[in-house]
């Protein structure tokens, strides 16, 4: 069962570009098949679990993605889609998705524009940050979670 916890206001200071209660910024990125996907495609239709992760195939990111995979049915039961975003290429995403049998969409953000738009900045000044945003059907950000060390808590 998925539980959503209240995220204290200090997280909002870590993620300065967006805040809980605001409309999630729209974007369009290519998925693992090279098809454009826009956040607005889900407005009025589905809740969105949008997670940013540093890199395909790294141990931590693999654990995070597989945790979303292993809990995927819980998300679909809550009428939510899961979307992962990293700077990796479309081709890398396709291999990552196929190797780990991921049932959700991965989007390629090679220049980090969407990561920056959401404020999912570098962790410890080294790697791209690991953030999860819960966006309701009306496009409002309801929860923000970040943890660099406990990848499975994102689910």
Secondary structure, DSSP 8 states (H G I E B T S, - for coil): --------HHHHHHSTT--TTSB----EEEETTS-EEEGGGGTTT-EEEEEE-S-TT-HHHHHHHHHHHHTHHHHHHTTEEEEEEESS-HHHHHHHHHHHT--SEEEE-TT-HHHHHHT--EETTTEE--EEEEE-TTSBEEEEEE-SS-GGGG-
